[in-house]
């Protein structure tokens, strides 16, 4: 049963990787003769995405596309909540304990940590002689 769960997780990340590649290919085409060097992604701890599975899926899905060879740069976003007792933002040390790490008050208001956001594309222009050789 655990093995089946691993397959489902990879399928989920594969569809996310394919969506990222599609968005990057569309933007690269819109920009003209450019090569995508990297995709910069923000990934929250509560996004439901397994980083390693996404990285594996990205490399697999990028093969044979205009994005092939691009890096997937992932910024991991920890869970940040608002503590109503402290009236402060607090970063949770664990996803298993949604309580303020300072005063131990339950903290249901999540401020950050659900992100799955393509923030930027790192691109470079393709030299004119390379464009003519295509």
Steps between C-alpha positions, in 0.01 A plus 500: 500500500783742575651434158170602336507825701846578361370459145207735569733759651727490197201528266383809691842662479532398134182691412630803691836475320322479165296811584818689597668395176198600294490845663876547451484389134214742433687789660824413317312498169343835586844648578643395163836334451585420861619195688359427846788445739296457819150505643477660844229344713370573851386180671317513833527225757119459486477499119461123488794471261801280573807693389707198399215353296446835326871531415504146359178560305623833367812348344293220351227729360745759363676248275438584136345840572632854460563493876729195493814568702343779706547493878212495745596738780274440799463738793343310788250707697447396864160520666440838660193556716349791689484457876190673638645511851844642412357704210806392303591290197669179605679235295393149598785264588282199407205431273362269769451775760290803396564692818703812561858393574526782758174487702353164385168656389321319214578683175256412221567811287763402240673799339761322287590146410238400243684651202556326172604793288711542190671828591736557212671359196872546453555540127783574264488613141588246236787629284392600148720238332336227712153627400597487130634143536161372620 
